[in-house]
């Protein structure tokens, strides 16, 4: 049984945001850290992976859809990736990085004080790209919970880059938001579990981080990428409008 677990999701290869969160006292002293996927697809993929692997067994990893896509691209299992930065990021990875990504599970369960058995996943328990949102209808949550053990009372997911906590069919659902590509407001967003749930935001020097990315990353469009994502130019309204049709609401009775 773990007392305190820090959940970091959707880092997307942004080293200064990750470093700021790892420096948080509640992260550095947590019993465990869980990464809920989309770790690598961004401007500093190798630096992020090297930093995280250096933390050893304190960290549990989950693959996100973007991590899977980078791996598939490098293995020749797909010709394209829709995210413009992803093919570049995939090309940066060393063989040890590819081996790591290929070994990652799609979900894992841990027992956390005050929350019991917690399931961690990237998008939903059954799929790494499926969309659920804070306002998704209850029938949608019933669908994505299909097959879950009854003793799992808390589900932690990422993918949509917007933090929320809600109750659905008696289960607590937590999305910590995104470390490296926040939607709606700036900062690196994460969650602290045990004995309750706390949504946290780590503020850091955004302008200095943009400058660091521009200097350190060889991605050709890095200045535009860093400005857009680190300044959270995409609002929560923009993101919800884009994601909403993908949670099945348009096909509901």
Secondary structure, 3 states (H helix, E strand, C coil): CECCEEEECCCCCCHHHHHHHHCCHHHHCCCEEEEECCCCCCCCHHHHHHHHHCCHHHEEEECCHHHHHHHHHHCCCCCCCCCCCHHHHHHHCCHHHHHHHHHCECEEEEEECCCEEEEEECCECCECCCCCCCCCCHHHHHHHCCCCCCCEEEEEECCCCCCEEEEECCEEEEECCCCCCCCCCCCEEEEEECCCEEEEEECCCHHHHHHHHHHHCCCCCHHHHHHHHHCCCCCHHHHHHHHHHHHCHHHCC
